[in-house]
Every structure is written in structure tokens, then in C-alpha cells.
């Protein structure tokens, strides 16, 4: 069975799916940066260490993604691009959302999440942490 990367390379529908996810990721990144700056700028004046800012930024991204996905099925970016997170085995809940978003806490782990998920066989719409959480991202329309 081919890996997700091999399937995506040959399937226009999967390519569109991942382009939608990338664009949603960028929109969500802009939102998270703005929220992060609202808190980080005052903390910088109070002597907040720069390395704590990266951890705080990851925590903001994690909480944003987890809360939106668990309550409304997707983040603002996902809603704009008509995609949503669904659980494979039952209704999406906070546990599913928590597990699938753990990779967002530490910057850089999301890249490992994508690459390892892409090298695996199975559903080509899943990152590694989607597989662990038993979730996937699907189109709404």
C-alpha cells in the first residue's frame, strides 16, 4: 500500500484537500500570532524571558485549536475553507481534540507530525496525531 505522500502526488482531490488545510493553517497562524502579541508585549515589558514566549505561543495555538475543534468542529481557518475535524470512532470531543493538537504545543513538532503522517500508510488526510486521536479532516460541502 502506498504512503500518503505517494497518494497525494497522484490525486488532485487530495492535493486540494491539503491546500485547503495549508491555507486554514496560515489563517489560524495569523490569528494565534495576534492573540499571542496581545499577551506577549505586556509580558516583555515585565521582563518575560524570550524562550518562554515560544512555549507560551505554542500553548496559545494548542488551546485555540483544541477549544474551537472540540466545540464547533474546526478553527476559524478551517471554517473559512469549508473543512472540519471529525472523529472516526464517535462524536468529536475534548479528548480527541486534545490528542490531535498536542503537536502544536512545541514549535517544530507539527512538522514531524506532518512528515511522519505522510510517510505512513492509511488515510492520506491524517497527520500522525490525527491517527493517534482517531480523527480526520474532511470537507463540509
NUPA-479730 format. One record per atom (N, C-alpha, C): x, y negated, z negated; atom name; residue in three letters. Coordinates in Angstrom, 3 decimals. Example, Ala and Ser with C-alpha at 12.3 -4.5 7.8 and 13.67 -1.06 7.14 Angstrom:
BEGIN
BAFI 13.190 5.690 -7.800 N ALA
BAFI 12.300 4.500 -7.800 CA ALA
BAFI 13.200 3.300 -7.800 C ALA
BAFI 12.850 2.250 -7.080 N SER
BAFI 13.670 1.060 -7.140 CA SER
BAFI 12.900 -0.030 -7.870 C SER
***
This chain:
BEGIN
BAFI 0.852 1.181 0.000 N UNK
BAFI 0.000 0.000 0.000 CA UNK
BAFI 0.898 -1.244 0.000 C UNK
BAFI 0.572 -2.236 0.825 N UNK
BAFI 1.407 -3.440 0.919 CA UNK
BAFI 1.247 -4.349 -0.302 C UNK
BAFI 2.251 -5.189 -0.510 N UNK
BAFI 2.197 -6.155 -1.605 CA UNK
BAFI 1.282 -7.312 -1.227 C UNK
BAFI 0.963 -8.142 -2.200 N UNK
BAFI 0.107 -9.309 -1.949 CA UNK
BAFI 0.756 -10.246 -0.940 C UNK
BAFI 2.075 -10.454 -1.029 N UNK
BAFI 2.766 -11.331 -0.079 CA UNK
BAFI 2.612 -10.821 1.351 C UNK
BAFI 2.709 -9.525 1.538 N UNK
BAFI 2.559 -8.952 2.872 CA UNK
BAFI 1.141 -9.147 3.399 C UNK
BAFI 0.153 -8.958 2.548 N UNK
BAFI -1.239 -9.140 2.959 CA UNK
BAFI -1.544 -10.603 3.274 C UNK
BAFI -1.046 -11.502 2.455 N UNK
BAFI -1.299 -12.932 2.650 CA UNK
BAFI -0.681 -13.394 3.971 C UNK
BAFI 0.477 -12.869 4.317 N UNK
BAFI 1.149 -13.259 5.550 CA UNK
BAFI 0.379 -12.910 6.814 C UNK
BAFI -0.526 -11.946 6.723 N UNK
BAFI -1.265 -11.489 7.899 CA UNK
BAFI -2.746 -11.839 7.879 C UNK
BAFI -3.235 -12.436 6.816 N UNK
BAFI -4.680 -12.628 6.672 CA UNK
BAFI -5.016 -14.113 6.512 C UNK
BAFI -5.635 -14.734 7.500 N UNK
BAFI -5.972 -16.163 7.412 CA UNK
BAFI -6.908 -16.504 6.244 C UNK
BAFI -7.813 -15.595 5.898 N UNK
BAFI -8.729 -15.854 4.774 CA UNK
BAFI -7.953 -15.931 3.456 C UNK
BAFI -6.971 -15.043 3.277 N UNK
BAFI -6.139 -15.094 2.060 CA UNK
BAFI -5.249 -16.327 2.054 C UNK
BAFI -4.756 -16.717 3.212 N UNK
BAFI -3.949 -17.926 3.299 CA UNK
BAFI -4.781 -19.138 2.879 C UNK
BAFI -6.017 -19.211 3.372 N UNK
BAFI -6.905 -20.316 2.978 CA UNK
BAFI -7.184 -20.286 1.480 C UNK
BAFI -7.390 -19.085 0.942 N UNK
BAFI -7.628 -18.938 -0.495 CA UNK
BAFI -6.473 -19.528 -1.309 C UNK
BAFI -5.234 -19.184 -0.936 N UNK
BAFI -4.073 -19.664 -1.684 CA UNK
BAFI -3.807 -21.148 -1.446 C UNK
BAFI -4.165 -21.653 -0.278 N UNK
BAFI -4.051 -23.102 -0.044 CA UNK
BAFI -5.028 -23.841 -0.950 C UNK
BAFI -6.252 -23.321 -1.066 N UNK
BAFI -7.231 -23.923 -1.985 CA UNK
BAFI -6.716 -23.907 -3.426 C UNK
BAFI -6.126 -22.780 -3.819 N UNK
BAFI -5.588 -22.690 -5.182 CA UNK
BAFI -4.436 -23.665 -5.392 C UNK
BAFI -3.579 -23.813 -4.388 N UNK
BAFI -2.460 -24.750 -4.492 CA UNK
BAFI -2.969 -26.183 -4.623 C UNK
BAFI -3.921 -26.563 -3.792 N UNK
BAFI -4.473 -27.921 -3.861 CA UNK
BAFI -5.180 -28.158 -5.198 C UNK
BAFI -5.901 -27.168 -5.692 N UNK
BAFI -6.546 -27.280 -7.004 CA UNK
BAFI -5.492 -27.429 -8.102 C UNK
BAFI -4.393 -26.688 -7.969 N UNK
BAFI -3.288 -26.760 -8.931 CA UNK
BAFI -2.693 -28.166 -8.954 C UNK
BAFI -2.532 -28.770 -7.779 N UNK
BAFI -1.979 -30.126 -7.697 CA UNK
BAFI -2.919 -31.134 -8.356 C UNK
BAFI -4.207 -31.050 -8.063 N UNK
BAFI -5.190 -31.949 -8.693 CA UNK
BAFI -5.174 -31.777 -10.211 C UNK
BAFI -5.171 -30.533 -10.665 N UNK
BAFI -5.120 -30.273 -12.109 CA UNK
BAFI -3.820 -30.780 -12.720 C UNK
BAFI -2.729 -30.647 -11.981 N UNK
BAFI -1.444 -31.162 -12.464 CA UNK
BAFI -1.470 -32.659 -12.667 C UNK
BAFI -2.098 -33.377 -11.745 N UNK
BAFI -2.215 -34.834 -11.879 CA UNK
BAFI -3.043 -35.184 -13.115 C UNK
BAFI -4.145 -34.482 -13.315 N UNK
BAFI -4.996 -34.727 -14.491 CA UNK
BAFI -4.226 -34.449 -15.775 C UNK
BAFI -3.508 -33.323 -15.811 N UNK
BAFI -2.751 -32.959 -17.015 CA UNK
BAFI -1.650 -33.974 -17.288 C UNK
BAFI -0.969 -34.451 -16.252 N UNK
BAFI 0.080 -35.456 -16.445 CA UNK
BAFI -0.505 -36.732 -17.032 C UNK
BAFI -1.647 -37.150 -16.533 N UNK
BAFI -2.285 -38.367 -17.065 CA UNK
BAFI -2.673 -38.196 -18.534 C UNK
BAFI -3.265 -37.052 -18.858 N UNK
BAFI -3.626 -36.786 -20.260 CA UNK
BAFI -2.365 -36.712 -21.115 C UNK
BAFI -1.348 -36.043 -20.611 N UNK
BAFI -0.082 -35.924 -21.317 CA UNK
BAFI 0.515 -37.298 -21.609 C UNK
BAFI 0.495 -38.193 -20.622 N UNK
BAFI 1.077 -39.525 -20.802 CA UNK
BAFI 0.336 -40.341 -21.855 C UNK
BAFI -0.970 -40.158 -21.942 N UNK
BAFI -1.753 -40.863 -22.960 CA UNK
BAFI -1.225 -40.541 -24.354 C UNK
BAFI -0.792 -39.298 -24.551 N UNK
BAFI -0.265 -38.900 -25.862 CA UNK
BAFI 1.251 -39.063 -25.961 C UNK
BAFI 1.968 -38.828 -24.869 N UNK
BAFI 3.434 -38.809 -24.917 CA UNK
BAFI 4.041 -40.195 -25.068 C UNK
BAFI 3.452 -41.194 -24.440 N UNK
BAFI 4.031 -42.540 -24.524 CA UNK
BAFI 4.032 -43.048 -25.961 C UNK
BAFI 2.913 -42.970 -26.684 N UNK
BAFI 2.979 -43.395 -28.092 CA UNK
BAFI 3.936 -42.543 -28.930 C UNK
BAFI 4.014 -41.247 -28.626 N UNK
BAFI 4.930 -40.386 -29.378 CA UNK
BAFI 6.381 -40.749 -29.114 C UNK
BAFI 6.688 -41.207 -27.892 N UNK
BAFI 8.053 -41.615 -27.565 CA UNK
BAFI 8.473 -42.808 -28.402 C UNK
BAFI 7.552 -43.722 -28.643 N UNK
BAFI 7.871 -44.879 -29.479 CA UNK
BAFI 8.077 -44.485 -30.940 C UNK
BAFI 7.537 -43.349 -31.331 N UNK
BAFI 7.696 -42.868 -32.703 CA UNK
BAFI 8.912 -41.952 -32.847 C UNK
BAFI 9.700 -41.823 -31.774 N UNK
BAFI 10.917 -41.016 -31.849 CA UNK
BAFI 10.712 -39.550 -31.521 C UNK
BAFI 9.662 -39.196 -30.813 N UNK
BAFI 9.387 -37.821 -30.405 CA UNK
BAFI 10.538 -37.328 -29.526 C UNK
BAFI 11.090 -36.201 -29.829 N UNK
BAFI 12.206 -35.651 -29.058 CA UNK
BAFI 11.747 -35.296 -27.648 C UNK
BAFI 12.595 -35.541 -26.653 N UNK
BAFI 12.225 -35.296 -25.259 CA UNK
BAFI 11.887 -33.837 -24.995 C UNK
BAFI 12.592 -32.911 -25.643 N UNK
BAFI 12.347 -31.495 -25.379 CA UNK
BAFI 11.013 -31.040 -25.958 C UNK
BAFI 10.520 -31.713 -26.965 N UNK
BAFI 9.196 -31.390 -27.481 CA UNK
BAFI 8.109 -31.818 -26.496 C UNK
BAFI 8.418 -32.826 -25.691 N UNK
BAFI 7.450 -33.294 -24.703 CA UNK
BAFI 7.125 -32.208 -23.691 C UNK
BAFI 8.124 -31.420 -23.261 N UNK
BAFI 7.869 -30.338 -22.313 CA UNK
BAFI 6.958 -29.283 -22.927 C UNK
BAFI 7.210 -28.940 -24.180 N UNK
BAFI 6.352 -27.975 -24.861 CA UNK
BAFI 4.941 -28.528 -25.026 C UNK
BAFI 4.840 -29.788 -25.352 N UNK
BAFI 3.538 -30.426 -25.513 CA UNK
BAFI 2.797 -30.477 -24.177 C UNK
BAFI 3.516 -30.765 -23.093 N UNK
BAFI 2.905 -30.778 -21.767 CA UNK
BAFI 2.358 -29.412 -21.383 C UNK
BAFI 3.101 -28.360 -21.675 N UNK
BAFI 2.626 -27.001 -21.414 CA UNK
BAFI 1.410 -26.659 -22.243 C UNK
BAFI 1.401 -27.128 -23.486 N UNK
BAFI 0.248 -26.890 -24.358 CA UNK
BAFI -0.989 -27.621 -23.837 C UNK
BAFI -0.807 -28.849 -23.346 N UNK
BAFI -1.922 -29.609 -22.772 CA UNK
BAFI -2.470 -28.871 -21.553 C UNK
BAFI -1.575 -28.398 -20.665 N UNK
BAFI -2.006 -27.684 -19.454 CA UNK
BAFI -2.769 -26.411 -19.835 C UNK
BAFI -2.226 -25.674 -20.804 N UNK
BAFI -2.850 -24.435 -21.262 CA UNK
BAFI -4.251 -24.706 -21.824 C UNK
BAFI -4.368 -25.682 -22.716 N UNK
BAFI -5.671 -25.977 -23.327 CA UNK
BAFI -6.678 -26.475 -22.293 C UNK
BAFI -6.235 -27.354 -21.399 N UNK
BAFI -7.101 -27.864 -20.340 CA UNK
BAFI -7.650 -26.713 -19.500 C UNK
BAFI -6.751 -25.849 -19.018 N UNK
BAFI -7.167 -24.740 -18.158 CA UNK
BAFI -8.051 -23.753 -18.902 C UNK
BAFI -7.635 -23.381 -20.101 N UNK
BAFI -8.381 -22.390 -20.861 CA UNK
BAFI -9.793 -22.878 -21.183 C UNK
BAFI -9.916 -24.093 -21.675 N UNK
BAFI -11.227 -24.600 -22.073 CA UNK
BAFI -12.165 -24.771 -20.884 C UNK
BAFI -11.674 -25.340 -19.797 N UNK
BAFI -12.528 -25.527 -18.622 CA UNK
BAFI -12.925 -24.191 -17.999 C UNK
BAFI -11.984 -23.269 -17.892 N UNK
BAFI -12.306 -21.991 -17.269 CA UNK
BAFI -13.262 -21.171 -18.122 C UNK
BAFI -13.090 -21.205 -19.431 N UNK
BAFI -13.966 -20.421 -20.304 CA UNK
BAFI -15.376 -21.005 -20.381 C UNK
BAFI -15.487 -22.322 -20.252 N UNK
BAFI -16.812 -22.935 -20.405 CA UNK
BAFI -17.555 -23.118 -19.090 C UNK
BAFI -16.865 -23.524 -18.016 N UNK
BAFI -17.563 -23.794 -16.754 CA UNK
BAFI -17.029 -22.961 -15.582 C UNK
BAFI -16.117 -22.041 -15.836 N UNK
BAFI -15.641 -21.146 -14.792 CA UNK
BAFI -14.495 -21.677 -13.954 C UNK
BAFI -14.062 -22.892 -14.205 N UNK
BAFI -12.948 -23.429 -13.437 CA UNK
BAFI -12.590 -24.829 -13.874 C UNK
BAFI -11.391 -25.232 -13.524 N UNK
BAFI -10.912 -26.575 -13.843 CA UNK
BAFI -11.502 -27.566 -12.838 C UNK
BAFI -11.212 -28.824 -13.025 N UNK
BAFI -11.696 -29.859 -12.111 CA UNK
BAFI -11.188 -29.586 -10.691 C UNK
BAFI -9.923 -29.239 -10.554 N UNK
BAFI -9.361 -28.935 -9.239 CA UNK
BAFI -10.053 -27.751 -8.582 C UNK
BAFI -10.298 -26.705 -9.348 N UNK
BAFI -10.990 -25.541 -8.794 CA UNK
BAFI -12.401 -25.914 -8.352 C UNK
BAFI -13.081 -26.715 -9.129 N UNK
BAFI -14.439 -27.136 -8.761 CA UNK
BAFI -14.421 -27.953 -7.473 C UNK
BAFI -13.434 -28.834 -7.318 N UNK
BAFI -13.340 -29.656 -6.104 CA UNK
BAFI -13.111 -28.820 -4.849 C UNK
BAFI -12.421 -27.703 -4.982 N UNK
BAFI -12.117 -26.866 -3.836 CA UNK
BAFI -12.984 -25.606 -3.772 C UNK
BAFI -14.087 -25.616 -4.490 N UNK
BAFI -15.112 -24.557 -4.429 CA UNK
BAFI -14.555 -23.164 -4.730 C UNK
BAFI -13.723 -23.075 -5.767 N UNK
BAFI -13.257 -21.777 -6.250 CA UNK
BAFI -13.517 -21.710 -7.739 C UNK
BAFI -13.596 -20.496 -8.256 N UNK
BAFI -13.833 -20.319 -9.685 CA UNK
BAFI -13.167 -19.055 -10.188 C UNK
BAFI -12.968 -19.003 -11.481 N UNK
BAFI -12.376 -17.842 -12.132 CA UNK
BAFI -13.513 -16.923 -12.570 C UNK
BAFI -13.365 -15.642 -12.276 N UNK
BAFI -14.352 -14.660 -12.721 CA UNK
BAFI -13.619 -13.492 -13.376 C UNK
BAFI -14.281 -12.887 -14.346 N UNK
BAFI -13.743 -11.687 -14.982 CA UNK
BAFI -14.154 -10.480 -14.154 C UNK
BAFI -13.287 -9.503 -14.055 N UNK
BAFI -13.569 -8.310 -13.265 CA UNK
BAFI -14.484 -7.356 -14.022 C UNK
BAFI -14.281 -7.255 -15.326 N UNK
BAFI -14.981 -6.228 -16.094 CA UNK
BAFI -16.262 -6.693 -16.791 C UNK
BAFI -16.415 -7.977 -17.031 N UNK
BAFI -17.632 -8.503 -17.676 CA UNK
BAFI -17.637 -10.010 -17.507 C UNK
BAFI -18.465 -10.720 -18.245 N UNK
BAFI -18.506 -12.180 -18.141 CA UNK
BAFI -17.202 -12.797 -18.624 C UNK
BAFI -16.813 -13.877 -17.962 N UNK
BAFI -15.606 -14.601 -18.349 CA UNK
BAFI -15.811 -15.211 -19.726 C UNK
BAFI -14.869 -14.987 -20.619 N UNK
BAFI -14.959 -15.550 -21.964 CA UNK
BAFI -13.612 -16.174 -22.345 C UNK
BAFI -13.505 -16.632 -23.586 N UNK
BAFI -12.286 -17.300 -24.031 CA UNK
BAFI -11.071 -16.367 -24.028 C UNK
BAFI -11.276 -15.093 -24.298 N UNK
BAFI -10.141 -14.155 -24.301 CA UNK
BAFI -9.564 -14.016 -22.894 C UNK
BAFI -10.439 -13.853 -21.891 N UNK
BAFI -9.965 -13.789 -20.512 CA UNK
BAFI -9.205 -15.070 -20.148 C UNK
BAFI -9.815 -16.210 -20.451 N UNK
BAFI -9.208 -17.498 -20.114 CA UNK
BAFI -7.883 -17.699 -20.850 C UNK
BAFI -7.821 -17.280 -22.100 N UNK
BAFI -6.586 -17.416 -22.876 CA UNK
BAFI -5.461 -16.604 -22.247 C UNK
BAFI -5.713 -15.343 -21.954 N UNK
BAFI -4.665 -14.469 -21.413 CA UNK
BAFI -4.204 -14.954 -20.048 C UNK
BAFI -5.137 -15.324 -19.149 N UNK
BAFI -4.743 -15.707 -17.784 CA UNK
BAFI -3.971 -17.019 -17.761 C UNK
BAFI -4.097 -17.844 -18.808 N UNK
BAFI -3.422 -19.144 -18.825 CA UNK
BAFI -2.188 -19.190 -19.715 C UNK
BAFI -1.805 -18.091 -20.324 N UNK
BAFI -0.616 -18.074 -21.180 CA UNK
BAFI 0.644 -18.521 -20.438 C UNK
BAFI 0.721 -18.234 -19.154 N UNK
BAFI 1.930 -18.585 -18.397 CA UNK
BAFI 2.098 -20.089 -18.227 C UNK
BAFI 1.083 -20.860 -18.534 N UNK
BAFI 1.163 -22.312 -18.358 CA UNK
BAFI 1.764 -23.027 -19.565 C UNK
BAFI 1.954 -22.327 -20.659 N UNK
BAFI 2.476 -22.962 -21.879 CA UNK
BAFI 3.926 -23.387 -21.700 C UNK
BAFI 4.745 -22.517 -21.116 N UNK
BAFI 6.169 -22.815 -20.937 CA UNK
BAFI 6.412 -23.116 -19.458 C UNK
BAFI 6.876 -24.339 -19.140 N UNK
BAFI 7.120 -24.670 -17.733 CA UNK
BAFI 8.067 -23.661 -17.082 C UNK
BAFI 7.752 -23.259 -15.884 N UNK
BAFI 8.574 -22.299 -15.163 CA UNK
BAFI 8.026 -20.887 -15.198 C UNK
BAFI 7.326 -20.519 -16.249 N UNK
BAFI 6.776 -19.171 -16.346 CA UNK
BAFI 5.676 -18.974 -15.305 C UNK
BAFI 4.980 -20.045 -14.939 N UNK
BAFI 3.924 -19.933 -13.927 CA UNK
BAFI 4.511 -19.461 -12.598 C UNK
BAFI 5.738 -19.868 -12.289 N UNK
BAFI 6.386 -19.416 -11.053 CA UNK
BAFI 6.662 -17.914 -11.111 C UNK
BAFI 7.143 -17.442 -12.244 N UNK
BAFI 7.366 -15.999 -12.437 CA UNK
BAFI 6.034 -15.265 -12.310 C UNK
BAFI 4.993 -15.833 -12.895 N UNK
BAFI 3.640 -15.274 -12.837 CA UNK
BAFI 3.195 -15.087 -11.383 C UNK
BAFI 3.413 -16.102 -10.558 N UNK
BAFI 3.035 -16.045 -9.138 CA UNK
BAFI 3.857 -15.026 -8.358 C UNK
BAFI 5.177 -15.062 -8.542 N UNK
BAFI 6.064 -14.195 -7.773 CA UNK
BAFI 5.838 -12.725 -8.127 C UNK
BAFI 5.797 -12.412 -9.405 N UNK
BAFI 5.589 -11.017 -9.806 CA UNK
BAFI 4.217 -10.534 -9.335 C UNK
BAFI 3.182 -11.371 -9.480 N UNK
BAFI 1.858 -11.002 -8.986 CA UNK
BAFI 1.858 -10.778 -7.485 C UNK
BAFI 2.614 -11.590 -6.747 N UNK
BAFI 2.693 -11.450 -5.300 CA UNK
BAFI 3.437 -10.214 -4.845 C UNK
BAFI 4.356 -9.739 -5.658 N UNK
BAFI 5.120 -8.540 -5.309 CA UNK
BAFI 4.370 -7.250 -5.638 C UNK
BAFI 3.347 -7.358 -6.468 N UNK
BAFI 2.595 -6.180 -6.884 CA UNK
BAFI 1.567 -5.783 -5.827 C UNK
BAFI 1.171 -4.553 -5.879 N UNK
BAFI 0.102 -4.069 -5.014 CA UNK
BAFI -1.231 -4.293 -5.720 C UNK
BAFI -2.285 -4.339 -4.957 N UNK
BAFI -3.607 -4.555 -5.527 CA UNK
BAFI -4.241 -5.804 -4.954 C UNK
BAFI -5.109 -6.418 -5.704 N UNK
BAFI -5.838 -7.595 -5.246 CA UNK
BAFI -4.864 -8.740 -4.970 C UNK
BAFI -4.770 -9.205 -3.721 N UNK
BAFI -3.812 -10.262 -3.386 CA UNK
BAFI -4.239 -11.649 -3.878 C UNK
BAFI -5.389 -11.747 -4.522 N UNK
BAFI -5.842 -13.027 -5.072 CA UNK
BAFI -5.422 -13.202 -6.529 C UNK
BAFI -4.710 -12.228 -7.079 N UNK
BAFI -4.365 -12.257 -8.503 CA UNK
BAFI -2.890 -12.554 -8.746 C UNK
BAFI -2.668 -13.435 -9.749 N UNK
BAFI -1.326 -13.616 -10.303 CA UNK
BAFI -1.120 -12.482 -11.317 C UNK
BAFI 0.081 -12.360 -11.858 N UNK
BAFI 0.361 -11.327 -12.856 CA UNK
BAFI -0.578 -11.466 -14.055 C UNK
BAFI -0.726 -12.693 -14.569 N UNK
BAFI -1.544 -12.881 -15.756 CA UNK
BAFI -3.034 -12.721 -15.451 C UNK
BAFI -3.438 -12.889 -14.196 N UNK
BAFI -4.809 -12.540 -13.799 CA UNK
BAFI -5.006 -11.040 -13.949 C UNK
BAFI -4.025 -10.278 -13.555 N UNK
BAFI -4.112 -8.820 -13.667 CA UNK
BAFI -4.193 -8.403 -15.134 C UNK
BAFI -3.380 -9.040 -15.973 N UNK
BAFI -3.401 -8.719 -17.405 CA UNK
BAFI -4.744 -9.088 -18.046 C UNK
BAFI -5.309 -10.206 -17.617 N UNK
BAFI -6.579 -10.672 -18.192 CA UNK
BAFI -7.785 -10.027 -17.517 C UNK
BAFI -7.558 -9.306 -16.443 N UNK
BAFI -8.641 -8.705 -15.650 CA UNK
BAFI -9.576 -9.779 -15.112 C UNK
BAFI -8.941 -10.796 -14.493 N UNK
BAFI -9.686 -11.876 -13.850 CA UNK
BAFI -9.200 -12.043 -12.425 C UNK
BAFI -9.943 -12.804 -11.652 N UNK
BAFI -9.532 -13.176 -10.312 CA UNK
BAFI -10.170 -14.515 -9.982 C UNK
BAFI -9.683 -15.134 -8.932 N UNK
BAFI -10.243 -16.400 -8.475 CA UNK
BAFI -10.959 -16.130 -7.162 C UNK
BAFI -12.162 -16.621 -7.052 N UNK
BAFI -12.972 -16.371 -5.869 CA UNK
BAFI -13.640 -17.652 -5.386 C UNK
BAFI -14.098 -17.641 -4.145 N UNK
BAFI -14.798 -18.804 -3.588 CA UNK
BAFI -16.212 -18.871 -4.146 C UNK
BAFI -16.696 -20.080 -4.295 N UNK
BAFI -18.059 -20.292 -4.782 CA UNK
BAFI -19.050 -20.239 -3.630 C UNK
BAFI -18.662 -20.782 -2.486 N UNK
BAFI -19.590 -20.856 -1.350 CA UNK
BAFI -19.691 -19.588 -0.550 C UNK
***
